[in-house]
Amino acid sequence: MSISEWFTVYKYILVPVFLWFCIQSFKLIYDLCTTKQFNFKRILGAGGMPSSHSAVVTSLATLIGKNLGTSSPIFALSLIFAFVVMYDACGVRRAAGKQAKLLNEIVNTPGLTNVQVQEKLQEALGHTPIQVFVGALIGFIAGLIL
């Protein structure tokens, strides 16, 4: 099987995974440039601009709609899945990140609590609506081009 045939067969996996890798690598490099520290957790971590979750699910839905048609049941499934993921990213996970930040502040305030914590809660869990929108836009464009 040639590379072009291989890409054609597996594009519904390769495009979203490649897009995720590119966006997470961008976040890693951006973080390195702004903080001057290498933080490998950025390659796997959630949060930040743009939303790789939104880009991945939107690129997948776009690929399916473009190649199999927007009236196909699998497109409907992928579109609803994309909406759920994006809602979760800027709704539920963002709220959990805000709560984690507040809890970290409470625990670290001297004299306020006697709670002993082994590790700090992760605060960058979700996305702002603009981060989700930009991720979805990147995913849509990638799905159309590739």
Z-matrix of the N, CA and C atoms (Angstrom, degrees):
N
C 1 1.448
C 2 1.530 1 108.12
N 3 1.331 2 116.37 1 128.97
C 4 1.465 3 120.70 2 179.89
C 5 1.530 4 109.95 3 -76.22
N 6 1.316 5 115.38 4 166.92
C 7 1.463 6 120.71 5 -179.59
C 8 1.524 7 110.48 6 -62.76
N 9 1.310 8 116.90 7 -39.84
C 10 1.462 9 120.42 8 -179.77
C 11 1.528 10 111.11 9 -65.68
N 12 1.324 11 117.75 10 -40.33
C 13 1.465 12 121.19 11 176.59
C 14 1.527 13 110.57 12 -67.45
N 15 1.311 14 116.38 13 -40.20
C 16 1.448 15 121.88 14 179.77
C 17 1.530 16 110.21 15 -62.21
N 18 1.348 17 115.89 16 -43.60
C 19 1.467 18 120.54 17 178.56
C 20 1.521 19 110.56 18 -64.23
N 21 1.324 20 116.76 19 -41.45
C 22 1.463 21 120.69 20 179.80
C 23 1.526 22 111.40 21 -61.34
N 24 1.313 23 116.67 22 -42.75
C 25 1.459 24 121.42 23 -178.59
C 26 1.535 25 111.25 24 -68.81
N 27 1.320 26 117.26 25 -40.96
C 28 1.459 27 121.33 26 -173.06
C 29 1.531 28 114.64 27 -107.07
N 30 1.315 29 118.48 28 17.77
C 31 1.469 30 120.21 29 -175.91
C 32 1.524 31 113.30 30 -61.42
N 33 1.345 32 117.16 31 -29.93
C 34 1.464 33 119.88 32 -179.36
C 35 1.523 34 112.00 33 -70.05
N 36 1.310 35 116.91 34 -16.03
C 37 1.465 36 121.99 35 174.51
C 38 1.528 37 109.81 36 -101.51
N 39 1.323 38 116.93 37 -45.83
C 40 1.459 39 121.36 38 -173.25
C 41 1.526 40 113.47 39 -65.85
N 42 1.320 41 117.60 40 -44.23
C 43 1.469 42 119.73 41 -177.73
C 44 1.527 43 111.16 42 -62.73
N 45 1.344 44 119.99 43 -52.33
C 46 1.471 45 118.09 44 178.44
C 47 1.530 46 114.07 45 -61.31
N 48 1.334 47 117.96 46 -40.19
C 49 1.467 48 120.18 47 -179.88
C 50 1.533 49 110.50 48 -66.55
N 51 1.327 50 117.40 49 -42.63
C 52 1.461 51 121.35 50 177.74
C 53 1.529 52 110.34 51 -62.55
N 54 1.327 53 116.73 52 -42.63
C 55 1.461 54 121.49 53 179.17
C 56 1.529 55 110.41 54 -62.79
N 57 1.344 56 116.39 55 -44.65
C 58 1.463 57 120.08 56 178.06
C 59 1.530 58 110.31 57 -58.88
N 60 1.340 59 116.63 58 -46.78
C 61 1.462 60 121.34 59 -179.04
C 62 1.532 61 110.65 60 -60.84
N 63 1.324 62 117.64 61 -43.51
C 64 1.474 63 121.36 62 -179.75
C 65 1.532 64 111.51 63 -63.48
N 66 1.317 65 116.90 64 -45.34
C 67 1.466 66 120.07 65 -178.65
C 68 1.524 67 110.99 66 -67.12
N 69 1.322 68 117.45 67 -44.04
C 70 1.456 69 119.73 68 179.02
C 71 1.527 70 111.00 69 -65.59
N 72 1.331 71 117.87 70 -35.87
C 73 1.467 72 121.13 71 176.41
C 74 1.524 73 110.34 72 -65.56
N 75 1.334 74 116.62 73 -40.19
C 76 1.461 75 121.07 74 176.06
C 77 1.524 76 110.38 75 -58.72
N 78 1.346 77 117.02 76 -44.87
C 79 1.461 78 120.75 77 179.82
C 80 1.528 79 111.04 78 -63.24
N 81 1.322 80 116.58 79 -39.38
C 82 1.464 81 121.20 80 178.31
C 83 1.529 82 110.64 81 -62.73
N 84 1.318 83 116.36 82 -47.18
C 85 1.472 84 121.21 83 -179.16
C 86 1.530 85 110.77 84 -66.91
N 87 1.330 86 116.82 85 -42.51
C 88 1.461 87 120.45 86 178.62
C 89 1.530 88 110.46 87 -61.10
N 90 1.327 89 116.21 88 -44.42
C 91 1.458 90 121.49 89 178.55
C 92 1.528 91 110.75 90 -62.68
N 93 1.324 92 116.94 91 -40.09
C 94 1.461 93 121.62 92 177.59
C 95 1.528 94 111.15 93 -62.56
N 96 1.328 95 116.88 94 -42.50
C 97 1.464 96 120.85 95 -179.83
C 98 1.526 97 112.68 96 -68.74
N 99 1.337 98 116.86 97 -37.09
C 100 1.461 99 119.35 98 -176.65
C 101 1.524 100 113.44 99 -83.15
N 102 1.331 101 117.54 100 -34.24
C 103 1.472 102 119.77 101 -177.29
C 104 1.519 103 113.21 102 -102.28
N 105 1.333 104 116.42 103 -13.86
C 106 1.471 105 122.08 104 -177.31
C 107 1.530 106 111.92 105 63.60
N 108 1.347 107 116.33 106 21.23
C 109 1.458 108 121.49 107 177.62
C 110 1.521 109 108.77 108 -131.09
N 111 1.336 110 115.25 109 138.52
C 112 1.463 111 120.45 110 178.37
C 113 1.520 112 108.68 111 -83.39
N 114 1.332 113 116.03 112 118.97
C 115 1.461 114 121.51 113 -178.77
C 116 1.526 115 107.97 114 -121.66
N 117 1.337 116 115.88 115 94.11
C 118 1.461 117 120.62 116 -176.64
C 119 1.529 118 112.13 117 -61.84
N 120 1.324 119 117.75 118 -22.85
C 121 1.465 120 120.68 119 178.86
C 122 1.531 121 111.86 120 -61.40
N 123 1.326 122 117.33 121 -21.54
C 124 1.466 123 120.37 122 179.40
C 125 1.525 124 111.73 123 -65.89
N 126 1.324 125 118.00 124 -26.37
C 127 1.467 126 119.49 125 -178.86
C 128 1.530 127 110.52 126 -70.70
N 129 1.322 128 117.53 127 -30.38
C 130 1.464 129 120.79 128 179.82
C 131 1.519 130 113.48 129 -108.49
N 132 1.317 131 117.14 130 -13.91
C 133 1.454 132 120.98 131 -173.84
C 134 1.521 133 114.13 132 -74.63
N 135 1.321 134 113.90 133 161.01
C 136 1.459 135 121.11 134 179.19
C 137 1.522 136 109.74 135 -95.02
N 138 1.312 137 115.37 136 166.01
C 139 1.457 138 121.73 137 176.36
C 140 1.513 139 112.22 138 88.93
N 141 1.319 140 115.23 139 166.89
C 142 1.451 141 121.87 140 177.48
C 143 1.514 142 113.46 141 97.21
N 144 1.327 143 114.21 142 171.97
C 145 1.464 144 122.50 143 -177.09
C 146 1.505 145 109.48 144 -101.36
N 147 1.302 146 117.93 145 131.76
C 148 1.464 147 130.66 146 -12.62
C 149 1.530 148 110.39 147 -86.02
N 150 1.308 149 115.67 148 173.55
C 151 1.463 150 120.87 149 179.40
C 152 1.529 151 109.82 150 -77.55
N 153 1.329 152 116.07 151 113.15
C 154 1.463 153 119.14 152 178.06
C 155 1.523 154 110.67 153 -71.26
N 156 1.336 155 117.25 154 -30.46
C 157 1.462 156 119.99 155 176.76
C 158 1.534 157 110.06 156 -59.96
N 159 1.328 158 115.63 157 -47.22
C 160 1.459 159 120.07 158 -179.64
C 161 1.523 160 111.30 159 -64.74
N 162 1.318 161 116.52 160 -39.89
C 163 1.464 162 120.33 161 179.76
C 164 1.524 163 111.25 162 -64.01
N 165 1.322 164 116.70 163 -42.30
C 166 1.465 165 121.23 164 -178.15
C 167 1.524 166 111.23 165 -64.04
N 168 1.329 167 117.38 166 -51.53
C 169 1.464 168 119.20 167 -176.49
C 170 1.521 169 112.18 168 -70.07
N 171 1.329 170 117.11 169 -32.84
C 172 1.466 171 119.50 170 178.16
C 173 1.519 172 110.93 171 -71.79
N 174 1.328 173 117.49 172 -38.87
C 175 1.469 174 118.89 173 177.69
C 176 1.522 175 110.59 174 -64.17
N 177 1.314 176 117.08 175 -39.33
C 178 1.459 177 121.17 176 178.54
C 179 1.532 178 111.07 177 -64.13
N 180 1.324 179 117.14 178 -46.72
C 181 1.468 180 120.62 179 178.67
C 182 1.522 181 110.95 180 -63.07
N 183 1.325 182 117.03 181 -38.98
C 184 1.464 183 120.71 182 179.31
C 185 1.518 184 111.01 183 -66.64
N 186 1.320 185 117.30 184 -44.89
C 187 1.474 186 120.74 185 176.86
C 188 1.527 187 111.21 186 -58.50
N 189 1.305 188 116.67 187 -45.20
C 190 1.465 189 120.54 188 -179.22
C 191 1.529 190 110.40 189 -65.25
N 192 1.323 191 117.20 190 -45.23
C 193 1.460 192 120.66 191 179.30
C 194 1.515 193 112.41 192 -62.81
N 195 1.333 194 115.60 193 -40.23
C 196 1.470 195 120.45 194 -179.25
C 197 1.522 196 111.94 195 -69.60
N 198 1.316 197 117.65 196 -39.73
C 199 1.462 198 120.85 197 -172.69
C 200 1.528 199 114.78 198 -96.47
N 201 1.322 200 117.20 199 -29.45
C 202 1.466 201 120.01 200 -177.50
C 203 1.528 202 112.96 201 -111.10
N 204 1.328 203 115.59 202 -9.70
C 205 1.461 204 120.34 203 178.88
C 206 1.512 205 112.36 204 99.16
N 207 1.321 206 115.02 205 145.54
C 208 1.460 207 120.03 206 -178.47
C 209 1.526 208 112.71 207 -78.23
N 210 1.331 209 117.08 208 -7.76
C 211 1.465 210 119.44 209 177.47
C 212 1.531 211 112.18 210 -95.68
N 213 1.343 212 117.06 211 2.51
C 214 1.469 213 119.66 212 -178.97
C 215 1.532 214 110.17 213 -79.07
N 216 1.323 215 116.91 214 146.87
C 217 1.467 216 119.96 215 178.05
C 218 1.537 217 112.79 216 -61.14
N 219 1.313 218 117.60 217 -33.42
C 220 1.467 219 120.03 218 -179.47
C 221 1.534 220 110.64 219 -68.81
N 222 1.341 221 117.58 220 -31.22
C 223 1.467 222 120.10 221 174.73
C 224 1.522 223 109.69 222 -66.88
N 225 1.334 224 116.62 223 -44.22
C 226 1.469 225 120.27 224 178.63
C 227 1.526 226 110.07 225 -58.40
N 228 1.327 227 116.14 226 -45.01
C 229 1.459 228 121.02 227 178.25
C 230 1.526 229 111.13 228 -60.08
N 231 1.331 230 117.24 229 -46.92
C 232 1.469 231 120.54 230 -178.06
C 233 1.525 232 111.54 231 -67.05
N 234 1.322 233 117.37 232 -34.79
C 235 1.469 234 120.62 233 179.62
C 236 1.531 235 110.86 234 -68.68
N 237 1.337 236 116.59 235 -45.97
C 238 1.466 237 120.13 236 178.07
C 239 1.525 238 110.21 237 -63.53
N 240 1.327 239 116.90 238 -41.17
C 241 1.466 240 121.83 239 176.37
C 242 1.531 241 110.27 240 -58.59
N 243 1.339 242 117.29 241 -43.50
C 244 1.462 243 121.12 242 179.14
C 245 1.526 244 111.03 243 -62.47
N 246 1.333 245 117.11 244 -43.28
C 247 1.462 246 120.09 245 178.89
C 248 1.527 247 111.75 246 -62.88
N 249 1.322 248 117.05 247 -40.84
C 250 1.469 249 120.79 248 179.60
C 251 1.536 250 110.14 249 -64.41
N 252 1.319 251 116.82 250 -44.79
C 253 1.468 252 120.55 251 179.94
C 254 1.524 253 110.82 252 -62.75
N 255 1.332 254 117.07 253 -44.01
C 256 1.470 255 119.98 254 -178.82
C 257 1.524 256 111.59 255 -68.95
N 258 1.333 257 117.43 256 -38.19
C 259 1.462 258 120.52 257 176.10
C 260 1.530 259 109.99 258 -62.33
N 261 1.316 260 115.73 259 -44.52
C 262 1.456 261 120.88 260 179.14
C 263 1.527 262 111.17 261 -61.99
N 264 1.330 263 116.92 262 -41.20
C 265 1.469 264 121.27 263 -177.36
C 266 1.524 265 112.00 264 -63.11
N 267 1.330 266 117.42 265 -42.73
C 268 1.473 267 118.04 266 -176.71
C 269 1.518 268 112.53 267 -101.37
N 270 1.317 269 117.86 268 -1.07
C 271 1.450 270 120.85 269 177.87
C 272 1.507 271 111.84 270 -109.64
N 273 1.320 272 115.39 271 -83.74
C 274 1.465 273 121.93 272 -173.12
C 275 1.525 274 112.08 273 -63.31
N 276 1.341 275 117.19 274 -51.53
C 277 1.478 276 119.04 275 -176.84
C 278 1.517 277 111.38 276 -67.99
N 279 1.322 278 118.17 277 -34.07
C 280 1.465 279 120.27 278 178.16
C 281 1.528 280 110.03 279 -65.55
N 282 1.331 281 116.55 280 -42.16
C 283 1.460 282 120.50 281 177.68
C 284 1.531 283 110.86 282 -63.12
N 285 1.331 284 116.96 283 -40.21
C 286 1.470 285 120.40 284 177.81
C 287 1.525 286 110.51 285 -63.48
N 288 1.322 287 117.53 286 -37.62
C 289 1.465 288 120.91 287 177.03
C 290 1.517 289 112.30 288 -65.51
N 291 1.330 290 116.94 289 -39.83
C 292 1.468 291 120.98 290 177.20
C 293 1.529 292 110.48 291 -64.51
N 294 1.328 293 116.49 292 -41.17
C 295 1.463 294 120.24 293 178.32
C 296 1.525 295 110.79 294 -65.01
N 297 1.332 296 117.00 295 -40.07
C 298 1.464 297 120.55 296 178.52
C 299 1.524 298 110.41 297 -62.10
N 300 1.329 299 117.30 298 -40.95
C 301 1.465 300 120.78 299 179.30
C 302 1.532 301 110.71 300 -62.78
N 303 1.318 302 115.72 301 -44.89
C 304 1.457 303 120.05 302 179.60
C 305 1.529 304 111.28 303 -64.24
N 306 1.327 305 117.38 304 -43.78
C 307 1.466 306 120.68 305 178.35
C 308 1.526 307 111.75 306 -62.93
N 309 1.333 308 117.06 307 -39.37
C 310 1.466 309 120.22 308 176.82
C 311 1.530 310 110.96 309 -61.39
N 312 1.341 311 116.45 310 -41.28
C 313 1.465 312 120.48 311 178.85
C 314 1.527 313 111.03 312 -65.15
N 315 1.334 314 116.84 313 -42.17
C 316 1.470 315 120.97 314 -179.84
C 317 1.525 316 110.47 315 -63.47
N 318 1.324 317 116.60 316 -46.70
C 319 1.467 318 120.86 317 -178.01
C 320 1.527 319 110.83 318 -64.51
N 321 1.323 320 117.95 319 -34.07
C 322 1.464 321 121.31 320 -176.49
C 323 1.526 322 113.71 321 -88.84
N 324 1.318 323 117.93 322 0.67
C 325 1.457 324 120.83 323 177.92
C 326 1.527 325 108.89 324 -84.03
N 327 1.340 326 117.33 325 116.19
C 328 1.471 327 120.21 326 -177.89
C 329 1.529 328 111.80 327 -61.65
N 330 1.324 329 115.66 328 135.41
C 331 1.455 330 121.68 329 176.24
C 332 1.518 331 114.94 330 81.11
N 333 1.318 332 118.48 331 -8.30
C 334 1.462 333 120.65 332 -177.36
C 335 1.516 334 112.15 333 -84.73
N 336 1.312 335 115.92 334 -35.40
C 337 1.466 336 119.59 335 -178.40
C 338 1.523 337 110.02 336 -147.81
N 339 1.307 338 115.95 337 156.30
C 340 1.461 339 121.49 338 177.62
C 341 1.526 340 111.50 339 -103.08
N 342 1.298 341 117.55 340 15.16
C 343 1.464 342 122.14 341 -176.80
C 344 1.525 343 109.70 342 -71.63
N 345 1.322 344 115.77 343 130.11
C 346 1.464 345 121.73 344 175.60
C 347 1.534 346 108.21 345 -99.25
N 348 1.321 347 117.31 346 124.61
C 349 1.463 348 121.71 347 -177.27
C 350 1.520 349 109.13 348 -117.86
N 351 1.333 350 116.07 349 131.93
C 352 1.461 351 121.49 350 -179.41
C 353 1.521 352 112.04 351 -76.44
N 354 1.333 353 116.03 352 -36.05
C 355 1.462 354 119.15 353 -178.92
C 356 1.517 355 109.47 354 -145.45
N 357 1.312 356 114.77 355 152.97
C 358 1.451 357 121.83 356 179.21
C 359 1.528 358 109.13 357 -73.41
N 360 1.336 359 117.07 358 140.68
C 361 1.457 360 121.19 359 176.57
C 362 1.525 361 110.29 360 -70.91
N 363 1.316 362 116.21 361 143.88
C 364 1.461 363 120.45 362 179.76
C 365 1.523 364 109.17 363 -74.32
N 366 1.331 365 115.87 364 126.66
C 367 1.458 366 120.83 365 -175.50
C 368 1.527 367 113.09 366 -96.82
N 369 1.316 368 117.74 367 -27.84
C 370 1.470 369 121.07 368 -176.83
C 371 1.524 370 109.96 369 -89.79
N 372 1.314 371 115.97 370 74.39
C 373 1.459 372 120.33 371 -177.46
C 374 1.515 373 112.36 372 -100.93
N 375 1.289 374 118.07 373 -39.44
C 376 1.457 375 121.95 374 -173.60
C 377 1.512 376 112.53 375 -114.74
N 378 1.314 377 114.21 376 -165.04
C 379 1.463 378 121.20 377 -176.43
C 380 1.511 379 110.58 378 -133.82
N 381 1.310 380 115.21 379 155.48
C 382 1.458 381 120.17 380 169.38
C 383 1.529 382 107.40 381 -77.37
N 384 1.321 383 117.79 382 160.45
C 385 1.464 384 119.25 383 178.16
C 386 1.536 385 113.08 384 -56.86
N 387 1.316 386 118.31 385 -35.67
C 388 1.473 387 120.15 386 -179.81
C 389 1.528 388 110.73 387 -68.60
N 390 1.338 389 118.01 388 -36.46
C 391 1.464 390 120.85 389 176.72
C 392 1.525 391 110.92 390 -64.44
N 393 1.329 392 116.24 391 -38.98
C 394 1.464 393 121.22 392 177.19
C 395 1.525 394 109.86 393 -67.25
N 396 1.331 395 117.09 394 -43.79
C 397 1.463 396 121.07 395 -179.79
C 398 1.530 397 111.18 396 -61.92
N 399 1.329 398 117.25 397 -46.84
C 400 1.469 399 120.54 398 -179.81
C 401 1.532 400 110.41 399 -63.54
N 402 1.321 401 117.44 400 -42.04
C 403 1.460 402 120.33 401 176.33
C 404 1.518 403 111.86 402 -60.13
N 405 1.344 404 116.56 403 -44.16
C 406 1.468 405 120.86 404 179.05
C 407 1.525 406 110.87 405 -64.34
N 408 1.318 407 116.99 406 -39.10
C 409 1.469 408 120.87 407 178.61
C 410 1.526 409 110.90 408 -64.15
N 411 1.323 410 117.12 409 -44.24
C 412 1.462 411 121.11 410 177.10
C 413 1.536 412 110.11 411 -61.36
N 414 1.324 413 116.90 412 -43.58
C 415 1.464 414 120.99 413 178.98
C 416 1.510 415 111.97 414 -63.54
N 417 1.317 416 117.34 415 -40.61
C 418 1.462 417 121.57 416 179.05
C 419 1.534 418 110.44 417 -63.43
N 420 1.322 419 116.23 418 -47.34
C 421 1.476 420 120.79 419 179.56
C 422 1.534 421 110.76 420 -62.85
N 423 1.326 422 116.72 421 -44.67
C 424 1.473 423 120.12 422 178.72
C 425 1.518 424 111.14 423 -62.09
N 426 1.323 425 116.85 424 -40.58
C 427 1.465 426 120.30 425 178.63
C 428 1.510 427 112.89 426 -65.13
N 429 1.328 428 116.73 427 -33.32
C 430 1.461 429 120.09 428 178.14
C 431 1.528 430 112.00 429 -75.17
N 432 1.309 431 116.76 430 -39.31
C 433 1.465 432 121.46 431 -174.98
C 434 1.517 433 112.02 432 -77.44
N 435 1.321 434 117.46 433 -43.69
C 436 1.469 435 120.35 434 -173.12
C 437 1.515 436 112.69 435 -86.32
